[in-house]
């Protein structure tokens, strides 16, 4: 998916949920369970673009 290259390096959980076609609540559940890789910066949760790409490609 070359579309990933156009995305920012860090995505909000809401943006990642839209890309995955899931609800925001489901995305947060996946973050908490470790299914969706994430980083915490300044109290916010972000999804690294490259890790999201790997997740989509291996699904």
Protein Blocks (a to p, Z undefined) as FASTA:
>chain_A
ZZlmmpcfbdcfklmmmmnopafklmmmmmmnomagcddeehiacddfklmmmmmmmZZ
